[in-house]
C-alpha cells in the first residue's frame, strides 16, 4: 500500500533528511587515504547516537543477505556498488567509495547515498560518478506532480545511456516514509508517461547506480555486497524526494560548503 504524506509529515521526514545529508557530507570528508572503513562506520554510529536517531540498517534482514545487517552504513569500494559490509579495509589512493545511509528520527525516515574518489582520481571514475549524479538530478526533475513514475525511470535511463552505461533492473529506488522500504519500486530505466501517478504526498528514494562496463551483478559470499559482474568500477547516488503540489522537494540535500551541525571540526565540499 502507498501512503501519501501530509505537509507536516514531509516536514518531519525533512528533519531526518537534513541530518542524513549533513552526516554524509561529513563522512565524505573523513574518507581519506589510510582511513579504515570501520573508522567510518564507528564515526557514523557515534553521530547517530548523539543525535538520538535510529539506523534503518541495524538488524535489517531482507530476503537477500546472510543474517541481520549489523552496521549503520553501507560502504562499497571500487567494483562493489550496493550493500557493502563495512569491514577491516584501509582506503587506498584512487579508491572509489560509495556511502549509503538511512535513518529515522521520531518515526520518520530518510535515505541517501554518494560516491567519492579517495586520493588521486581516475577521470573515468569521475565520469562514472558524474553520470549517477546527473541521472539523479534528471530523475528528481522528472518527479513532477501529475506525472508518472515512468517519467522518473525514463529520465534516469536516458542519462545513463547518454554516458554510455547500461542499467541493471534488479535493484532501484523505492518508496520511503515510516520505514526505509515502502511501495512503489522506482526502476532506473523505464517508459515515460507510464506507471503510478505522482500525486502530492508521495515520498520516494531515487537512486541511480551504474557499473562502468556491464549491467550484470554478482553477490559476495557474505550475501550482502553487490559487485559488478566483470569487476569494473561502480558508483551510486541517492536522495529522498517528496512530491509536492509545487514540484519535487529534495529532503536529503547536502551542505555545499562549511561546517555541518553534526561536527563543527569537519568541513565538506559535497554538493549533491
Buried (B, 14 or more C-beta within 10 A) or exposed (E): EBEEBEEEBBBBBBBBBBBBBBBBBBBBBBBEEEBBBBBBBBBBBEBBEEBEBBBBBBEBEEEEBEEEBEBBBBBBBBBBBBBBBBBEBEBEEBBBBBBBBBBBBEEBBBBBBBBBBBEEBEEEBBBBBBBBBBBBBBBBEBBBBEBBBBBBBBBBBBBBEEBEBBBBEEBBBBBBBBBBBBEBBBBBBBEBEEBBEBEBBBBBBBBBBBBBBBBEBEBBEEEBBBBBBEBBBBBBBBBBBBBBEEEBBBBBBBBEEEBBEBBEEBBBEBEB
